[in-house]
Amino acid sequence: MFPSISLAQEIGLAVLLVAALVWVLGLGHMLWDSRFHHPEPGAYEGVAVIPAQRSAAAHPMESVELTEAEEEAFAGLIRTLPLR
């Protein structure tokens, strides 16, 4: 094919060109599919990323009664936190 390069280099060049062609065809196929196949809204049936928050009345072990001193200490702690 090329008189100035060895047979191994020619084979490597051919493999590289075939890999590049397969990559371009795969990319084109992926872009073509994403262009025309949009999922319907609400069709996702997977697991929710963040589970829904339960109310405090769901289980008695999920709520804690605080004393007045604890509530004041918590309020003071919250006031010291930056908003952003």
JOJO-V229696 format. One record per residue. PHI is phi in whole degrees, 0 to 359 (none if undefined). Layout:
# JOJO-V229696
[[PHI] [PHI]]
This chain:
# JOJO-V229696
[[none] [252] [287] [265] [238] [282] [297] [297] [292] [295] [296] [299] [294] [296] [297] [297] [293] [296] [297] [294] [295] [297] [296] [294] [295] [295] [296] [298] [295] [295] [292] [296] [295] [289] [285] [250] [245] [261] [292] [289] [297] [82] [276] [288] [248] [282] [282] [294] [291] [245] [292] [294] [281] [273] [283] [293] [278] [294] [209] [294] [281] [267] [233] [231] [276] [257] [283] [296] [295] [293] [297] [294] [295] [294] [297] [295] [296] [296] [295] [279] [285] [289] [286] [232]]
